[in-house]
Amino acid sequence: MPQQTASREGSGPIHDNSVRGRMYWSPEQEALLTLLRSADLAKNRFSHLFEDAGITFQQYNVLRILRGAGEQGLPTLEVGKRMIERTPGVTRIIDRLKAKGLVERQRGAVDRRRVWCRLSAPGLALLDRLDGPVSRTDLSIFEGMPRSELKLLTQTLERLSSRLSTIG
C-alpha cells in the first residue's frame, strides 16, 4: 500500500510515494487524471483498427452515429452533439468521410440551411467489417473485471456525465 503524506485541502499536493511516483492536489484531481489516462489508453487500443480501415477514431464515431440514425440520417449539428469528443470541426470530419464515399449529404427540403448526413452503402459495409474487431477490443479492455464492477463503473461515469452536462 502506498504511503501518502496527506495535506490539508488546498495547502499542497498529496504525495504518493508508491512506484508510480505521482502527486495529486486532491482525490478529485487523482480521479480525474486517472479517468483521462484510462480513456486515452483505451482509445489507443482501437487506433490500429481504424488506421487499417483508413479512418480516425472521430470518423468512426460519426459513422456509428449515422448508422444509428437509420436511412433518414441526421443534420450535421445533431451529429456533432452526439459525438464522444465534441468538436467544432464536425463538418470537416463529414467532408472527409464524404470524400471517401462513406457518407452522403443532402440539403434539407424545408430548411436549405440544414444539411442532412446519411451513411452510404460503403460506410455501412466498413462498419460491418469493424464490428467484430471492435467488439473483441471492447472485451479485451475489460477482461477480468466482474460484471458488477462494470455496472458500477458505468453508473458512476453516467452520473459524472450527467452532472457535467448540467454545469456547462
Secondary structure, 3 states (H helix, E strand, C coil): CCCEECCCCCCCCEEECCCCCCEECCHHHHHHHHHHHHHHHHHHHHHHHHHHHCCCHHHHHHHHHHHHHCCCCEEHHHHHHHCCCCCCCHHHHHHHHHHCCCEEEEECCCCCCCEEEEECHHHHHHHHHHHHHHHHHHHHHCCCCCHHHHHHHHHHHHHHHHHHHHCC
